[in-house]
Amino acid sequence: MEKLSRAQLESIARWIGAVTSHPDATAEQLEAVYEYVSTARLKDIAETAKALGY
């Protein structure tokens, strides 16, 4: 397992939380996020979350 900093893990959690709790999130968007976080490397997910401002 890759070693991430606490800040990176918090960023991922904020991003996933924001997406999954957004009132306008569609099933397709939720499925896409699920597929991404299920298959991507943790470092890549952390970079995505950071790039999106989380």
DAZI-V466969 format. One record per backbone hydrogen bond with DSSP energy under -1.0 kcal/mol. NH is the residue of the N-H (numbers start at 1). CO is the residue of the C=O. Records with the same first field share a line. If there is no record, write none. Layout:
NH->CO + CO
This chain:
9->5
10->6
11->7
12->8
13->9
14->10
15->11
16->12
17->13
18->14
19->15
20->16
21->17
25->22
30->26
31->27
32->28
33->29
34->30
35->31
36->32
37->33
38->34
39->35
40->36
45->41
46->42
47->43
48->44
49->45
50->46
51->47
52->48
53->50
54->49
